[in-house]
Amino acid sequence: MRVLLLHSDYLRFEAKKKAIKDAEAIEKQDGGADNVLVVFIAAEKPDESNPESVAEQLVDDVKETAKKVGAESIALYPYAHLSSDLSSPAVARKILDMAYEKLVDDFKTIKAPFGWYKSFELRCKGHPLSELSRTILPAGAEKRVSAALEKEGKLKSSWYVLDVNGILTPVADFDFKGHESLRKFSEYEMSKSRAVKEEPPHVRLMRSHELVDYEPGSDQGNLRWYPKGYLIKSLLEEHVSNMVSSYGGMRVETPIMYAYDHPQLSKYLNRFPARQYVLESGGREFFLRFAACFGQYLMKHDMTISYKNLPLKLYELSHYSFRYEQSGELVGLRRLRAFTMPDMHTLVEGIDEAKNEFLEQYRLSLKWMADLGLDFEVGIRFVREFYEENREFAHELVKIIKKPVLVEIWDERPFYFVMKFEFNFVDSLDKASALSTVQIDIENTERFDITYIDEDGCEKYPLMLHASISGSIDRNLYALLEQAYIKQVAGDKPMLPLWLSPTQVRILPLSDEFLPLAEDVSKRIEDSGIRVDVDDRSISVGKKIREAEMEWIPRIVVVGGKEKSSGVFSVRVRESGEQVEMSLDRLIGEVKEKIEVFPFRPLPLPKMLSKRPRFV
C-alpha cells in the first residue's frame, strides 16, 4: 500500500461521477473536515495476500501521526494515482472500510466515497510533519528491502543549523530571517516526505523544449532523451568527467548487474538505503546496481596498492544506475529509477588524509555548482561522536560556503559512513533534491578486503571517500529548468547557461533574398566553434523572434540589407534583454569568451529550421 498523509487546515470534496462499475453507493455527494489529517491511500497487489494486516498497520500509523500533529479529525481518501500496481477494487474497498471501522471510535473520521471521480480542495499546514509518505507491506510478504532502508525509516536524529561563526543551534531555535531557502530545505528534510502532490514546472519545460519525455513503453522513471536534451546531458557528463580527470581520477567501467549471493555485496546492500531492481538469470538472483560502488570495490580488492599510490581515485560515469523509487515520488527528472551518476571512490591512509580530500572534493563540487549557475543549500550529516571530535572541520566547511548550513546528527551510526555533505537545490514547489555529495566511509575497505602496503611493509585497510561531484546528471537538468522557471516568475528571462544552450546563436533573414547572407554568417560562426542555426521558414520576422525567445535562444541576429552593407548586426542578448550593435567578429569573440572553458559539441539538429522534425 502507498500512503500520503497531509495535515491540512481543511479538506472539501465532492463526488462527480462513478469511476468504476462497482462504485460505493452514496447518499451524500460532498463532505469535508477541518484540522484534518488527510490520508490518501492506494492499495496494491501484494496487499491482497493479507488485507487485514495492511489495515492494522495503516490504522496504527494514522493514529500515531494524528496524535503527533494534533489533528482533530481524519479523512480516509482512496487515491489510485499513488501506484501503478493497484489491487483489485474489492480488496482496496475492504482495507478502506476496515481502517475506517478501527479509527472511528477514537477520532472524528470521514471516508471519501470509493470508486468515484471526485473534486477536492485542501490547504496543507506546511509544518515539518505536515507531509509524510508511507509504504505498507502485508505481514509475510516477501520483500527485497535493505536493512539500512528499513533502519532509515526508524532513524532518530537531531537537526541543527551551523552558522559561519561555528555556533550550532537547534533548528527550532534558529532565526531564518534572510535564509528563506534554508528554512524550506530544513522543513523538507525533517518531514522525510518525498512524494509530490502536483506536477513541477520543469516537466512542462522539458517537454515543450523537446529535451526529455516520459517513455510509455518502459517502467516508470525511465525517460527518453531527444537530440537537444541528449546534447545537454552529454555536455554535463563530459564537463564533470574532465573535472574529475584533472583532479586525478582514473576512469574505469564496471558491470551494471551483480549477484545477490555474493557474500560481500549482499552485506553492503544491507548498509545502503536504496531499493533494488531484481532479476533472475541461470537460476541465480541478480540486482541492478544503484551506484558504481560494487564494481569499483571488487576492482580495488584485486589491485596491488602501496602507500605511494594514495590517495587513489577511481572514477566511473555510470550509464546507468537503477533504484526502484516509490511511484508517488517519480516525477519528471527530479527522481528517477534509471539515471546517470558520476561516481568516484578515493582510498586514503587515515582520517587526516580523508578530511583533506573531503575538502578538495567539497571545493570541486562548489566549482561545479558555480559553472551551472545554480543556487543551493548545504546539508551535512554526522555521527555525533565524529562531529564532537571534528567540530573545527565542520566549521571550516561552513566558512568556505560563507552561509549557514543544515546539520543532521545521528547518535548511532546507521550506515557505513561517519559524515557526508550534500548540495541541495530547492525547487519551485519547495522540494529539495541532493546534487553534489561526498561521504567518508569507514567500513567497506575491510568488508571487501581492500588493503595497501604501508611504509613498514605491513598490510593495512585504508579509508574510502565516495564522491559524486555533480550528483545525478539527469537531476542537474531538473535543477536548471526549475531555476529558470523561478527566475521567470521573479520577472527575469529564463535561460540555460550559454555553454549548455542547444542553439547559442540564431540567424533570422528578413526574407528569402537574404538567406544566402544568413548562411554565410552562420558558416563563419559555426567554424568558430559555436552552435548556430538559421530560421529559413516562410513566416514573419516578428514570429521568428517570438519563437526564438520562447526557445530561450541566447543570441538572436536579424540579417537584411542594412547588415549586408554595413557589416554591423543588431544582436538580442538574452541575459540582459538588450539589443546591441556589434560586428560579427565581436559577436563571435563575446560568445567564445563565455564558453571556451567548457566542452563543446556541434548542433544536434539540422541547421535549417525548415528541415527539423517535431518530437513533441
N, C-alpha and C positions, 0 to 999 in steps of 0.2 A: 504494500500500500504506500502511496505517496501522499504526504500531508503537508499543507501550507497553513500556518497559524498566523493570523494578523490581529493584533489587539487594536481595536478601532473605536473611535468616538461613537459611530453608529453604523448600522447596516440597513439598507432598504432594498427589497427585491420584489419582482412581480413576474409571475408565470405567464408566458405569452402563448405558447402552443406546445403540443406534445412532440418530443424528440424521438420517442420510441413507441412501439405499439402497446407495450405493457407499462406505460407510464402510470405513476401513482395517481389514484383518484383523489381529487382535492375539492374542498368546499369553498376555500378562500384563495383568491389569486395572488394576494400580496401578503407581505409580512416584514418584520424588522425588529431590531433591538438596539439599545443604547449601551455604552461602555461594554462592548461585546468582544469576546474572543471568537473571531470568525475562523472556522475550521474547514478549509477546502480539502476535499477527500477524493481520491481516485483509487478504487480497489483494483488490484492487479491479479493476473492469472495464478501466481503462487499462493494467493490468499484463499483460493478455492480448496486447498488441502486442509485448512483449519481456520474457517472464518471466525469461530468463537475466540481463538487465540488472538487474532488480529483486533477484534472488537475490544477485548480486555486490555490489550496494550494501548490501543488508541484512547480508551477512557482514562487509563492511568496517566498517560502523558497529558491529555487535555486538562484533567483535574489539577495536576501539578503546575502546569503553565498558567492556568486561570488564577490560581492562588498567588503565584509569583507576581503576576502583572496587576492583580487587583481587579480583574474583570467581574462585572456584576451579572453578566449573562453569557451564554454560549450559543453559537449558531452553527449547526452542522450543515455543510453546504456541499452536495455532490458536485464534483468538478472534474469531468473526464479529461480535460485538457492537460492535466498534470502528467499523464502517462500515455505511451503508445502501446502498452501491453495490458489492456483492460481485462478484468474478469468478466464473467457473464453478468448480465443485469440482475439476475436473481441473487447471486452471491453479494453483489455490491449493495443491493437493497437490504439484504439480510444483515450485513455488517452495520449499515447505517441505522436500521431500526434497533438492533441490539445495543449499539452505542447510545442511542437516544434514551432507551429504557433505563440504562445504567446511570445516566447523567441527570435525568430529570428530577430525581428525588433530592439531589444535593445542590443543583444550580437551576436558575431560570434558563431553560433550554428550549430552543426552537429548531425546527428542521425544515430546510428548504425542500420543496417537492422534487421527488426523484423522477427522472425521465422527461423533464420539461426544458424547453428553451426559456431562459429567464433573463430579464434585465436586472442589473443590480448596481447599487451605489454604496460606497463606504468611504470613510476617512480614517486612514491609518494614523495612529497616535505619533509614531515616529521616534519613540524612545528605543534604547539599545535592545530591548527584548520584544519589541512590537512586531518583528518579522522573523519567523522561525520556520525551518523546513525539517521534515522528518521522513525517514524510510522505515516502514514496519514490515517485518517478515514473520510469517506464522511459525509457531513453535514446531520444531522438527524439520523445517525447510532447509534443504541443502544450500549453502551459500559459500561463495568464494570472496570473503572479506578479510583483509589482513588484520592481524591483532592490533597493529598500530592504528588502523582506521577505526576499529571498534573502541580503542582506548581514547582516540581523539574526541569521540563524541561524549565521553565522560570526563574529559580532562578538566582539571581545576587549575586556573591560572589567575594571576593578578595583573592588572592593567595600570600603566603609569604613562606620564609624559616626562621625557628627559629634555630639559632646555639647554640653551647654549652656555649657561653658567654651571652646568653639571648638577642641577637640582632635580631630583626625581620626585614627582608629585603624582599622587593617585589621580586617575582620570576624573573622578567625581569632583575633585578639588581644584582642578586646573582651570584657569581663566582663558577660554578660547578666543577672546576678543582679538581680532586681527588674524586669526588662524581658522577661518571657517572651513576650509578644505580639510584640515587636520581633524576638526570636530566630526565632519561627515565620515572620514576614514575610520576614526576611532569607534563611532557608533556602529558602522558596518561590521568591523572586525569583532566587536564584542557581542553583536547579535548572533553571529555564526550562521546567518541566513543568506544563502546564495541564490535562492530562487528569484525569478524575475516575473513581475506582475504585468508588465506591458513591454511592447517591442521598443528597444532602444533606437535612437535616431540613426545610428551607424548602419543598421540593417537596410533602411531605405537608401542611404547614400551608397553603400557597397553595391547595391543592385542598379540604382539609377546611373551611377558612373561606370557600370559594366566592369566591375572589378572582380567580385566574388558572388556566388549564389548558392542557395541550397541545392542539394542533389537528391531528388525524389527517388532515384534508383538505388540509393545506398542507405546505410544506417544513419540515424540522426547524428549530427555533429561531424559528418564528413561532407566537405564542401567541394564545389567545382570552382576553378580559378580561370577567369577569362584572360585574354592576352595582356590587357593593361594591368590587371591585378597580379598576374604572374611576373610581369616586369618589376613591379614594386617589391614583390616578395623576393625575387632573385637579387635585386639590388641590396635589400636589407641583409639577406644571407651572405652576400659577398662582402659587405662592409664589416659585419661582425666577425666573419672569418679572417679578414685582413687584420682587424684589430687584435684578435687572439694570436694570430701568427706573429705579428710584430712584438707581442708580449712574450713569445717563446713557446706557444702551444704547438705541439706536434700533432698533425691531423691524421686520424685513423678512421676506419669504417668497421662496424660490427653488425652481427645479425639482428633482426627485429623480433625473433621468437626464441624462447628458451624453455627448457623442460622444468615442469613443476617439481619433479622428483630429484632435481639436482640438490644435494644437501646444503650447500652454502646459499644458493639462490633462494631456496624455499625459506630459509631463516631470514634472509634480507627482506623478502616480501612482507613478512610479518613485522618489519620495523619501518615500513614506508606506508603512509596513509593514502593509498590510491586503490581504486577498483580496477581489476584487470579484465581484458578480453581473454577468454579461454577457448582453446580449440584442441581437437584430437587428431593425431596422426600416427599410424602404425601401432595403434593400441596404447599410445602414451599421451598424456595431457601436456599441453604447452600453453604458455601465456605470451601475449604480445607485450613487448617492453613498454614501460611508461616513462622511461628516460634512457639515456645512453650509458647508465651506470654499469649494467650487467656485463656487457662485452669488455668494457674497459677494466673492470675488476679482474676478469679472467685473463685478460691480456697482461696486466701488471703482475699477476701471480706467476706467469711464465717467464717474465723478464729477469735479467740479471742486473741488479741495481746497486750502486755503491753511494756513499755519502757525497762523492764528487758529482753525481748526477742530480742531486737535489738542490733546489726544488725541481721536480719533474712534472711536466704538464702534458697530458694527453687531451686531445680535443676531437669532438665529432659533431658534425651538423646532422642531427638525426632526422632523416626522412624515412619514416615518420615515427612518432611516439604515440601510444594509444592509452587512453584512460576511459573507463566506462562510466563517464559522468552521469549524474542523475538527470532524467529527462526534463524536469522542471527548471534545471539550471542551464540547459542548452539553448543559446540564442545567438545568432549571428557569429561573429568572430571572437566574442568575449570568452566563451568557454566551449571547447570542442572535445570530441572523442578521438580525433586524429589530428595531430598538429606537428609543426616543425619547431624543434628547440635545440639551439646550440648548447652543447654540454662539455664542460672542461673539468677534469679532475687533476688536482695538484697534490703530489706527495711532498711532505716536508719532514724535517728531522724532529721537531718538537713544537711546543706551544708558542715559543717566541717567534720562530720562523713562520708558524701558522698565522700569527697575528700580523706579521709584516706582509705576507702575501695577501691576506684578507684585505688589508688597507690598500694595496696596489689594485686588487680586483674591484674594490669599492670605488676607487678613483676612475678605473676604466669604465665601470658602469655609469658613473657620472658623466663621462665624456659621451657615452652612447646616448644618454637622455638629452644632452645638450645638442648633439648632432641631429636629433629628431625634433628638437624644439618642444619637448613635452614637459608639461607641469606634472609634479608628482609629490607624494608624501612618503615618508620613510617609516617602515616598521622594523623593529629589531627585537628578536626573541632570544631569551637566555634561560638556561637552568640557573636557579638562584645562586647556588654555590659558585658557579663560574662568574656570574655578574659581580658578586661580592669580592671575588679575587681580582677582578679586572675592571673596576669602576673607571679608572683613568682611560683605559682603552675605549670603553663605551663613550666617555665624554669626548674623546678625540674624534670619533665618528660624527658626533653632533657638531663639533666645531668646524669640521670640514664642510658639512652641509649648510651651516650657518642658519639653522632654524630648528625649532623643537621637533622631536620625533616621538612616535608611539612606541612604548616598550611593553612587551608581554613577558612575564617571568613565571616559570614553572617551578614548583617546589621540588618536584622529582623530574628526572629526565625521561620523557615519554618516547623519544626517538633515538636515532643513532648520533645526533649532533648536540653540541653544547650551546651553540649560538648560530644565528643566521640573521641576515638582513634581507629586506625586500624593498624595492622602489615600486610604489603602488600608484596607479592612475585612478583618479576618481571621476566617473563619467557624469553625463547629464542627468541620470536617474539616481545619483548619489551612491552608485555601486562601485566598489573598489576592486581592482584587478592587479595582481602582482606581475611585474615585468622582471627587471634585473634582480638576481639573488645570488648570495654566496653563503655556504654553510661550513662549519668546522666539525668534521666527522672524527669521532674518537673510537669507533667500533670496527669499521669494516675492513681495515687492513689486517687485523687479527682474524676476523671471520673468514676472509678469503686467503689467508696466509700470504699476504704481500709483505715482503721483507727487503731490507737493504743491508749492506755490509758497512759498518762504521769504521772510523779511523784505526781502531784497535783490532780490526778483523772479526768483530763479533756481529752476529746477525740480530737485527732489531726490527721492530714494527714502526713504520713511520705514521704520522697523522695524515689526514687527507682533507682537502677542501673540494667541495662541489660548487661549481660556478656556472651560471648561465648569464653572461654579460648582458644579453638583450632580453632574456626570457623568451617565451614563445614568439616566433616571428609573426604568426597569424594575429596574436593579441596586440602586437605593436601597431598593425594596420588598424585594428579596432580603436586603439587609443588615438591615433592620428585623425581618424574620421570623427570620433566623438569630440575631440578638442576643436576641430574645425567647426562642428555644429555649435559648441559652446560659444566660440568667438562670434559666429554668425548671430546668435541670439543677443550677444552683447553689442551688436552693431558693426562688427568688423567683417571684412570679406573672408569667407572660408577658403582655405587652400591647403595643399600639401607642400612640404619642403620642396624647393626648386629642384634639388637633385633627384627627388622621387617622383616628380610630376611626369606622367607618361608622355605628354607633349609639353615641351618647355617654351617653344615659340610657335605661334600660328600666324601664317601669312594669309591675308584676305585681299584678293584682287578686286578692284572696284567693278570690273566687268571682264568678260571673256577676252577683250582686247589686251588686258594687262596680265593674262595668265602666263605668257612666256616670261615676263618680268618676275612674276611671283615664283616661277620655277627656278630662274637664275638666282634670285635672292635666297631661296630655300637651299639650293645646292651649296652656296658659299657657307651658309650657317651649318648645314649638315656636315660638310667637310671639316668644320672646326670642332666637331665632337659635341654637337648639341642636337637634341631631338626636336625636329621641326616638321610641321605638316602644312598643307595648303587646302583651304576651303574653296574648292573649284566648283561647288554646286551652283545651280542657276536659281539662286534666291537672293534677296536684297542684302546689301551690306549690313543694314541695321539688324536683320535677323541673324546674320552670321556672327555679329558682335555679341548679341544676346546669348546665342548658343555657346559661344566660346566662354562667356562669363559664367554660364551655368556649368560648364565643364571645368571651371577653376583654372583656365589656361593662364600661366604666369605672365607671358608677354604676348600681346596681340599687335600685329603690324598690318596696317592698311596700305596697299600699294596702288598707285594710279599715275596719272600724267605728271602731277606735281613732284612726286617722289622720283619718277623716271628722269625728269630734267634736273632736279636739284641734288639727288643722291642723299637727301635728308628724309628720315622717316619719322612718322608720329607713332610712338610706342606706348601702348597702355600697360602700365606697370601695376600688377595686381596688389602687391604688398602695400603700396602707398595710395593706390587709387588714382595716381597722377597720370597725365598724358604728357610724355616727354619727347622733345625733338632730338633725334640723335642720328649719327651716321651708322652705316651698317657695321663698320669696324668697332665703333663704340658699343653698339648693342652686343656684338659677339664678345667683346672684352669684358663687358659688365656681367654677362651670364656666366662666362667661363671662370671669372674670378670667384663666383659663388659656388661653383660645382666641381672645380678641378681637384679638390682634395678627396672627392668621393668617387666610388666606382661608377662606371658608365656602361650602359647597354643601348643599342640602337632602338629606334622606334619600333614598337611591336605590331603595328598595323600598317596597311598601305598608306603612303604619304598623302595621296589624294583622297579627300573625304568622300567623294562620289563613289569610290571603289570599296568602301568599307561595309561589311555586313553588320547587322544589328544582332546582339547577343541576348538582349533583354527586351 
